[in-house]
Amino acid sequence: MKFLRTTKGISQERLAFQVGVDRTYIGAIEQGKRSPSIYCIYTIASALGVDIKEFFDFSI
């Protein structure tokens, strides 16, 4: 997620605002400290403008 976010030049704060969560939650997901629901993953993917399957493509 961090790779996708930074590639698009989006800050954690901006992404969190678009998704409707706290910035610290985005950071915790990126650090592997939180496990988001599939709905939250879908919402984040939509905010980043990517397909949800890209979150599970570990080849990038």
ABEGO torsion letter per residue (X at the ends): XAAAAAAAGBBAAAAAAAAGBBAAAAAAAAAGABBBBAAAAAAAAAAAGBBAAAAABAAX
